[in-house]
Amino acid sequence: MISGGWQRAARGAGLLADDGTVAATIFAEMSALAVSTGAINLGQGFPDEDAPVEVREAARQAIADGVNQYPPGRGMPVLLDAISAHQQRFYGLAVDPGTEVLVTAGATEALAATILALIEPGDEVVTFEPFYDAYGALISLAGGIHRTVPLRAPDFQPDLDELTNAVTDRTRLIIVNNPHNPTGAVFPRETLEHVVALAHRHDAIIVTDEVYEHLTFGVAHIPVATLPGARERTVTISSGGKTFNTTGWKIGWLTAPAEIVTAILAVKQFLTYVNGAPFQPAIALGLGLPDSFFAGVAADLQHKRDVLAGGLTAAGFAISVPQGSYFIVADAAGLGFEDGVEFCRRLPGLTGVVAVPISAFCSPQHKPQFASLVRFAYCKKATLLEQAASQLAGIAS
Ligand SMILES: Cc1ncc(COP(=O)(O)O)c(C=O)c1O
């Protein structure tokens, strides 16, 4: 039997099977079920609309122009400048493009390089729970200890006393995903300020995953780095994938104080070295699109949220209306299903729709707390969501 870091990663993701192999994720199982049953796949969170035409055209042009070799290690200057200008334009944050920005292979590599660079084996990392599944695997891979603070239905906001208790002098990183996957929660300023105060008290670094930064509905996105005392100890991570419907391009980035960026770069250069040369100028162009583009993306997604939320409510689910991201959490308990995994396995047969259980975003010991909750993605065409809504209405019959 081959042993090594893969086992730590699989254990951290709750995927190490009893026979020592990596179990299939519930996402893969549900997507396969969608294919085999022809059901509408609202399980996986990828958009079914294409990127803006000018962004696609810029990538095509870059390939035609020969932008096909290794770009600079930190990223191409045109994208570094665009990320810096974006932070200034939307948040008033002055970021030095030469030293305080790093382009990565999606937000995922930014997370991986950050966690591997900044923790020693045995250090603790605090996240909310449920959490984006990569966090558990990456913390484990780096030899860290994962502590979580629950986000409970219906509003999925943390209890600040529980947060206070989770962060100690052993905490090296506090990872905040805002807007939050899988719950769609957006955390208020008070919560984010509390995170900053705790990071100061215990000398921790804050890592914020803000990939849904432009996808909030009626509430402004607050980057943690804009809060007093935060900037010097915050790594801000984002990605072009969600904003521009380019999840397959894997162009992500982080901004942080120069010293922290250098530490993360030391790891990143041996993970991928560089990535996506022709996509970098295209995402740079996207980041410079007018305000109307960004407002339009959020308004469009809000409409889709409303279509799905209406359908789920009409079908008898208790839901939490999300303030951001791609996802709605629904409680299947009211419909007589206490086990979300079992419910998701049966849902395609009952309604022709696929969802994923929230327990897939939990550490093994905490899955029971979230057992009856399931996640539906609404980053799909409105017509498809209307179809899903009408099919879901059949569940009570
Ligand atoms: C919270 C969160 N972080 C990171 C990612 C990964 O982003 P990327 O595709 O840019 O690596 C996702 C994608 O679903 C996500 O939901």
The ligand as a Tripos MOL2 file, in Angstrom:
@<TRIPOS>MOLECULE
LIG
   16    16     1     0     0
SMALL
NO_CHARGES

@<TRIPOS>ATOM
      1 C1        -15.4250   29.1310   -1.8430 C.3       1 LIG1
      2 C2        -14.6430   28.7160   -3.0270 C.ar      1 LIG1
      3 N1        -13.3120   28.9250   -3.0380 N.ar      1 LIG1
      4 C3        -12.5590   28.5590   -4.0840 C.ar      1 LIG1
      5 C4        -13.1250   27.9600   -5.1860 C.ar      1 LIG1
      6 C5        -12.2280   27.5200   -6.3100 C.3       1 LIG1
      7 O1        -11.9980   28.5520   -7.1880 O.3       1 LIG1
      8 P1        -11.1130   28.2900   -8.5040 P.3       1 LIG1
      9 O2        -11.9590   27.5410   -9.4640 O.co2     1 LIG1
     10 O3        -10.7750   29.6670   -8.9550 O.co2     1 LIG1
     11 O4         -9.9180   27.5150   -8.0850 O.co2     1 LIG1
     12 C6        -14.4920   27.7190   -5.2230 C.ar      1 LIG1
     13 C7        -15.1150   27.0540   -6.3850 C.2       1 LIG1
     14 O5        -16.1880   26.4990   -6.3180 O.2       1 LIG1
     15 C8        -15.2710   28.1170   -4.1160 C.ar      1 LIG1
     16 O6        -16.5960   27.9140   -4.0900 O.3       1 LIG1
@<TRIPOS>BOND
     1     1     2 1
     2     2     3 ar
     3     2    15 ar
     4     3     4 ar
     5     4     5 ar
     6     5     6 1
     7     5    12 ar
     8     6     7 1
     9     7     8 1
    10     8     9 2
    11     8    10 1
    12     8    11 1
    13    12    13 1
    14    12    15 ar
    15    13    14 2
    16    15    16 1
@<TRIPOS>SUBSTRUCTURE
     1 LIG1         1 GROUP 0 **** ****
